[in-house]
Amino acid sequence: MALAVLNSCTPVGMSSALVRTEVHIAAGLPNFLLVGLASTGVKESRDRVRAAILSSGYEFPVGRITVNLSPADLPKDSGRFDLPIALGILAATGQLRLSSNQYKHLLPHLYFVGELSLTGALSSIHAPLILALSIFKSDPKAILIMPKADAPMASLITGLTVIGANNLKEVVEHLESKHLLQTSQPSEFTELSGAHNSKSFMSFDSDKGLCLSDVRGQEQACHLLELAASGGHSLLFSGSSGVGKTMLAQRLPTILPDLSVLERLELLAIQSVSANGIVDLGVRPPWRAPHHSISDPALLGGGGNAYPGEISLAHHGVLFLDDLAEFKRASLEALRGPIEAGEICISRSNAQQVYPAKFQLIAAANPCACGYLDHPEVDCVCTHKAINQYQSKISGPLLERIDIHYKLQPLDLSWVDTPPADSSERVRQRVVACRERQYQRQGVLNSDLKGVQITQFCALNPEQKAFLEQTAQQRAWSARVIHAILKIARTSADMRGDTAIAKSDLQLGIDCRQPFSKKEEGRLYWHSLKKR
């Protein structure tokens, strides 16, 4: 009878859980039993491990083999346990000896993950960064041995020793000190730190791709776009078809600052557990623009394995919802929580996953189904009932959570002769400077100010307070809307470099709350009559 115990781990949402791989070999009829709430993919490891051991030149034992993946109540999937199972079998049969080498006293700190092919080669695994981070948090002295293809990513965790191997035989020879492997370095990630990645979702280079200077005749909209980027405010562009809502929205990422190293690591972790795996390693903020026919699990996250959705993939970036009223109302209502909390909780019968979702929302909406309501030249063909039904798809509570509401007006042909807006590079420099003022003063962007912080950093003089109170009463604004106006005014002052909010800043904040629907305009009108 022989027993071997090795450490491994399995991802659980945005974290992972440690797994003890126990291999027991006893005399008896040949049998290979795998227990510990393993999925079908894990149970298939029996055939892969047997073939890999034989292909690597080792002997597969004849007897009763029992492999226990502990804890037993934790679901395990995929083939990342192939490597520790194979090493456990070799150790239990004496083909892997640690007694006389440097790794014997380090065995409690050794962790193994990797899927084996039938030839004994190690294949890439799912979510290596998540696994590495959790291992390091639980054991700062940990040494992680994994497939060489995943080692550079796992070695991004500073302080964690990561060793990459090409096959099972290399791991055995390394543990026996016959042929030591080199510690992996995060070279692949750092090479991308100064340039855009060719795999990026969209190129935002002002010379080759989109640029704010493409926009003409919408000076106020461009200013509000810069305001939103400077303070991290959410934005809703409404107006008739063809006025430039989508064009403006697509240029928001071009004026946002590059991602920090920490932000890139967070995005990398989210992508590593997503259904599509890692898609982007660039320094530019992510841009996600789902179609209005998207399902709830794809937008919010979910599915059988509770994958992150579009709102999580837009973390530290932009989520653009075009034709906002065309989305399912239930999907839009579900955004209310993540917009405020910056995260989404996905509950399943056997688990609950929390994914970050700190995105900047920008939306575009037509005023009606035909798109020409209030157009100066084109007649709207929608009935009053159809207009109300279309606009009511966007609820009041959701609109309250969008900071800036601006209605674009159609332009005449004179826009051809108007000068272009500033380039994205020039605007981005101003945005970076404005954000730096906010971080130095309060540690967060103005859009993230809460409670006492709003009172402290968005203070008004008595005249401004009276003006805001009067306007709020006339328009029946809630406390949430008033806070949004104060934060917009604070950002406007920061854009000029002023420490105090001027009346013009407050007026801009008020002007940013333009009614979206006819129903809202009517409500404000009747409320103003009652106040007379």
Secondary structure, 3 states (H helix, E strand, C coil): CEEEEEEEEEEECCEEEEEEEEEEEECCCCEEEEECCECHHHHCHHHHHHHHHHHCCCCCCCCEEEEEEECCCCCECCCCCHHHHHHHHHHHCCCCCCCCCCCCCCHHHEEECCEECCCCEEECCCCHHHHHHHHHHHCCCCEEEEECCCHHHHCCCCCCEEEEECEHHHHHHHHCCCCCCCECCCHHHHCCCCCCCCCCCCCCCCCCCCCHHHCECCHHHHHHHHHHHHHCCCEEEECCCCCCHHHHHHCCHHHCCCCCHHHHHHHHHHHHCCCCCCCCCCCCCCEECCCCCCCHHHHHEECCCCEECHHHHCCCCEEEECCHHHCCHHHHHCCHHHHHHCEEEEECCCCEEEEECCCEEEEEECCCCCCCCCCCCCCCCCCHHHHHHHHCCCCHHHHHCCCEEEECCCCCHHHHHCCECCCHHHHHHHHHHHHHHHHHHHCCCHHHCCHHHHHHHCCCCHHHHHHHHHHHHHHCCCHHHHHHHHHHHHHHHHHHCCCCCCHHHHHHHHHCECCCCHHHHHHHHHHHHHHC
